[in-house]
């Protein structure tokens, strides 16, 4: 698979000079082909070899780079904000779906089956896509209060986030409404390698997905005075739909 990457780069350089229809075909078809090929090869080879660790490392590295030509040449060259939004969401969905390896996750194999490697691959692709769109990576973590800042609102939102996160992680189980709401299950607190990888995957992949959708929306509604509100709401809805489809 690594040997076909230069061919893909040349093919995408040719495709980007063609019509928008051709570019969309590349965006839709190529990630799916690469993901299916990667999945079939990985799954079948692991069933017949004894040195699984080396194969997992090799295919993990392939996963990190195999979709970069699609990200740079096809998605990165898009100018329409709606096209960017659709392409980025589809790209991330296909990439994460390719990691559903049907083997018992043990050791380093969890890096693949948990989706963590796919999340890192999405992050690398997102940085290149954003650069092609004219953005540079700048975390800008300075805390700045707006003119209408409210300490009360901030505290209420913080408390809501804490309560909701606690309920979503430790509740929702029981035989009646009281148990569902007020009888937490602290089983998920038991630390495991799998839970650690899944927690990292959620942080890396989900934030990367939101990053690209926010970039597309903030540019698309740049002339609207409600661009921030629209971006926050629409990006949340789009992200929720993507999670449901995966």
N, C-alpha and C positions, 0 to 999 in steps of 0.2 A: 504493500500500500504506500509505503514511503516513496517508492520509485515513481509513482504516478503523480506526486505533488508538483514536480516541475511541469509536467504535461498540463495539469490543471491550471497552473499559473499562466501558461501560454494561451490556453483556451479561454480563460477569463479575460486576458488582455485583448483578445480578439472579440469576445462577446461584448465588452463594454463599449465598443465602437458601433455596435449594432443597435437595433430598435429596443424600446422599453419592454416589448413583449419577450424578446429573446433574453433580456436581463432577468425578467421575472421567472422565465422558465429555468434559468440557471439557479436562481435563488430557491425555487421550490424543489427542483429535482435533485440538484447536486448534493445538498446536505442530507437528503433522504437516502440517496444512493450510498454515500460515504458511511452513514450511520448503520444502514442495513449490512453493508459489506463488513464493516468493523465488528458488528455484533456477531454475524455468522462465523467469521474467521476466529474471533476470540473465543466464542462459546464452544466451537467444535475442537479447536486446538487444545483447549484446557481439558477436554474430555479424554484426550489420547496421549498426553505427555505427563511425565512425572515431575519435571522441573518447572512447576507452576509459577514459582516466584519470579523467575526470569521472564516468562511469557507475560505475566501481569504487568511487570515494570515496562517491558517493551511496548505493549499495547496501551498502557497508560500514557506513555510519551507520545505515541501516535495520536491518541485522542486529543492531546493538547494542541496539536498543530494541523490536524488533517482538514479542519474547516477554515483555517485562516485565509486561504485564497478566496473563498466565498465571501468572507467578511470584508476583506479589503477591496476586492475588485468589483463585486456585485453590489453588496449592501452599502459599502463605503462610498460608492459613486452616486447614490441616489440623492436627489435634491428635494423631492416632494416630501413634506413632513408626514403625511398619511402613509405614503409608501414606506418611509423609514420605520414608522411605528409598526406596521403590519409585518414587514420583513424581519425586524429585530425580534418580535414576539415569536414568529414562526421559527426562526433560527434557533432561539433558546429552547423552544419546546422540543424540536427534533433532536437537538444535542443532548438534552437531559433524558429523553426517552430511550436513547441508544444504550443506556447503562443498565438496563434491566436484565442483568446476567442471571440466568437460572441455575446458580450454583450456591452451595452453602457458603455464606460469607465468613471467611476466616482470615485473620491476620491482615495482610496488606490488600487482600482481595476486597475488603470492605471499602477501600478507597474508591474502587470502581462501582461496586453495587450500591453504595450509599449515594452516589451522585456527586461526591466531592471533587473528583477529577473533572467531571463535566462542568462543575461550577467554576473551577480554575480555568478550564478551557474557554468558558463563556466570558470570564473576566478578561483574559488575554485578548480575545476577539473584540470585546467591547471597547477596550482601550484603543485598538487599531481603528475600529469603526468610528469612534468619537474623533480621533485625530483626522480621519478622512473627512468628517463632517465639519471640521474647522475648530474643534474644541481641544484643549490641552488638559491633562489630568492635574487638577489642583484641589486638594482636599479642603483648603481654607477652613480650618476648624476654629477660627476666632468666634467667640461668643459676642453677639451684638443684639441689643434689645431694640425693638422697633418703637416708634412713637406711641403706639397704642398698646404697649406691653402691659399685661395684667398679671401680677403675682398670684392672685386668687385663681385665675383661669389656668395658669401653669401648674399650680399645685393640684387642682382638680383633675387635669389631664394626666398628670403623673400618677396620681392615685388610681385613676381608671385603668391606665396601662398596666400597673402592678397587679390589680385585682383581676383584670381580664386575662393576663398572662398566667397567673396562678390557676384560675379556673380552667382555662383551656388546656393546661398541661396536666393538672392533677385531679380535675373533677370530670363531669360528663358521664360518669358511670354510676349505676345504682338501679334499684328496683322501683324507686318512686322518685317524685320530684324533689323531696327533701334530701334524699341521698345524693341525687345528681348535683344539687346545688351546694350542699353543705358537708358532704362526706368525701373528703379528698383521698385519693389513692397515691401514696408517695413512692410507689414502685419505680416510676421513671427516674427517681433520684439515684438509683443504683448505678454507679458509673460503669460504663462498658466502652470498649473501643468503637463499637458500632454506633452507640449513641453520640459519642464525641465526634465522629466523622459526619453523622447526619446533622448535628448542630452546626458544624462548620459549613457544610453544604448549604444549609438554609441561609446562613448569613452571607456567604459569598455569592451564590447563584441568585437569590431573591433580590439582593441589593443591586447586583449587576443588571438584572432585568429592569428594575425600576429606574436605574440610572439612564439606560438607553431610551426608555419610554418618556421619561421626563425631558430629556434633551429634544426629542422629536416634538413633543407637545409645546414646550416653552418657545420653540422657534415657530411652530405653526400658528400659535396665538400671540405672537410678539406684539401685534398691533392692538390687542384687546386689553382693556384696563382690568379685566378679570382673568388675565392669563395665569396667574398663580393659582387661583381657586379652581379654574378649569383643569389645569395640569394636575393638581393634587387629586381631584375627584376622578378624572378620567384614567389617570395612571393607576389608581387603586382598583378601579373596576376592571381595567385591562389585565392587571396582575392577577386578580381573583379568577378571571376567566381562564387565564393561562394555567393556573394551578389546578383548576377543575379538569382541564383537558389532559393534563399529564397523568 
